Amino acid sequence: MNYVNLNEEAGRTSYPGRGIVIGVSGDGKYAVTAYFIMGRSDNSRNRIFVQDGEGIRTEAYDPSRLKDPSLIIYAPVRVLGDITIVTNGDQTDTVYDEMKKGKCFAESLLSRRYEPDAPNYTPRISGIMHVSKGSFDYQMSILKSDNGNPDSDDRYTFAYTTPAKGKGRFIHTYMGDGDPLPSFEGEPTPVLISGDIDEFTNGLWEALDNDNKVSLFTRYIDISTGTYDSRIINKNQ
């Protein structure tokens, strides 16, 4: 399996939708994640990321233009002890609550499905990063309809227990633009991770389609200490 350039892959289509990247920095010191959102409608584009405790949340850039908060206002990133949760919807809270009760990642998502936004039935993509005592592993998930059939669910979980330095995985909601939007297919794409947090952040932001990109969050977690550094870029300033 070939690892591809992350920025080239992210910029390959004008509308990958929302995306999650998880991996290890090139020097092997950091657990790396990125989460971005894009939008085609005014309601989707009218958003920013803001810090919320150890995580982030979305909020309306201009509250007077907010039409429907469902599916667009949520906490994409939350931290539960040594686990960082990253998702594209309010299933962040579901994972947080259920894992706090002792359930595993896959079990925590059993009550959730794809998003109820017919005819797209947007997949719910999620990831967790476990950094503890100098070790790092992660998992990713996608919950989707079966080729657009709302009566049939496809549920996939991918585990990466010994991630290599300079490598990661990239999952996003759509294969590209369309009507209806075609859901992501296959396992998370193997991608190369390079640069410090600013190089990584700026490179990914520049790669995303300028008309459709909305916000980007990145975090580098020191695998040896658990401390982290984060960046937020919002198109709306």
N, C-alpha and C positions, 0 to 999 in steps of 0.2 A: 504494500500500500504506500503510495507516494504522498509525502507531506507537501502541501502547496503554500504559496505565499498568502498570508492572511489578508493583507490589504488588497491584493489582486482578486482574491475570492470574494471579499466583501463588496468590491466595486464591480463585480462581473455582471450584476443585474441592477436595474434602476430601483427595484423595490424588493429587497430581501425581507422587509417588514421589521420585526423585532429580532434581535440576535443576542446570543450568549457565547462568549469565548471563555474557556478555562484551560489552563496549562501551566507550564513552568518556564521561568525566564531563561535566557540563553546561558547565564552564568550558574544556573541551578540554585540560586539563593532564594528565589521568590516564587510563591504560588500566585498565579496571575489570573485575573478575570476581567471581562468587559461585558457591559450590557448596553445596547443601544435601542432606541425607538425611532421609527420613521412614521410619516403620516401622509395621506393623500387628501383627506378632508380638512376643512378649517378646524373642526372640533379636535381632530387628532393632532394637528400641528400647533394648536394653542396650548402647549404644555412645556414645562421645564422640570428638571430634576432638582430637588433640594435635599440637603442633609437631614436625616431623621435619626437621632441617636447614633448608633454604629452603622446604620444603614442609610437608605435613601427612600424618598417617595416622589411620586409625580404630583404636580399641582397645576392648575390652570394659570397660564401666563397672564391672561386677561380674563378675570372671573366673569365679566359682563358678557363674554362671548361663549361661555361654557353652556352647551346645549344638553349633553347627556354624559354624566360622570361615569356611568357603568362601563366597564372594560378599559377605561383609560386612566382612571384615578386609582392608584394602588401603591403598595410598597414593594418595589422590585427586589430590594436587598434588605435582609435582616440577619442578625448574628445571634446564634444560640450556643453559648459557650465557645468551644473551639470549632464550631461549624458555621460557615457562611452560606446563606441560602440566596440564590439568585433565580428569579423567575420572571415571566412576562405577564403576570397577572396577580389577582388576589389569592392565587394558590400559594403564594409566599407565606401568607398567614396560616393556611391549612398545614403546610409542611412544618412550619414552626410549632404550631400547637400540637400536632400529632407526634412529632419527634420528641417534643418535650415530655410526652406521655410514655416514651419508650419505643415507639414504633420505628421501623426502618424507613428509609427514603421511599421505596416503592410502595410500602403499605400506607404511608402518609398521603399518597395521592389517589388511593382507591375510590375515594368519594367524589373525585373530580373527573370532568370530561373535557372535550374541546370547548371552545367558546361558543355561546349561542348567537352567532352572528350570521345566520343564513343569508346568502348561499355559500359564504366562504368557509364557515365552520373552522375558524382559525385554530391551529394547534396550540395547546398549552405546552410551552417548553420550560424546563426547570433544571437547576443544577445545585449540587451542594459541594462545598470544599471543606475537607477535614484536615486541619493543620494541628499537629499535636506532637510534642516532644521530639521535634526535629524531623518528623515525617509528614508526608502529604499524599492524600489520595482524593479522588473526586468521582462523582457520579453525575450523569445527565439523563433526562427523561423527555419523551415527547408523547403527548396524548392527542390523538387525531381521529377524525372520521375515516372510515374505510373508503378511500377514493371518492369522497364527497357524499357518501351515504350516511345520513344522520342516525340511522337505526343500527349502525355497526361501528364499534369502537376498536381502534388499534392502540395498544399501549406498549411502549418500549422503554426499557431502562438499560443504560450502558454504564459499566463500572471500569474505572482506570485506577488500579491499585499501586502500580509502580511507574508513574509518569516520568518520562525522560526529560532532561533539561533541553530547553529550546523548542519544545513541542507541546501541542495542545489540540483541542477539538473545538469546532465551531458549528453551532446549530442555530437555525433561524426559522421563522414561521413560514415563509413562502419561497418557492423556487424562482419566482420572478413576478412581474406584473401580469395582470390578466383579469378576466371577469367571467366566472368567479376567480379569485386568487388561488393559484395552485399550491397546495400544502407541500412543505418540505418532505423530501423522500430520502430513505436510507439512513445509515448511521451518521452521527456527527462527523463533519469533514475534518480530516487530519490537517493541521496547519502548523506553520513555523511561528514561533514566538521570539521576537528579537528586540533589543534596545532596552533602555531604562524606561521608567514609567512615562516620562514625557515624550520620548520618541515613539513608544508604543501607542500612547493616546493620540498624539497628533497625526501619526501615520494612518491610524484607523479612521479618525474623523475625516481626514482629507479624502480617504478612499470612498466614503459613502456618498451616494448621489446627492448633490447639493440642493436640488429642489425638494427632495423628500425627507432628508435627515432632520431630526428634531433635537435629540439629546443623546449624550454618551457619558457613561460612568465607567471608570477603570479603578482597579485596586491591585496593589502589589503587597502580598503578605510575606513577611520574613519567616521562612520555614523554621529557622532555629529559635526564634523568639516569639513569634505570633503577632508581633507589632505590624502595623500596616500603614501604607500611604495611599491616598485616593485622589482622583481627579474627576471633575464634572465639567462638561462642556455643554452649553445650551445655545441653540441657534437663536432663540429669543433671549435678548439681553436687556 
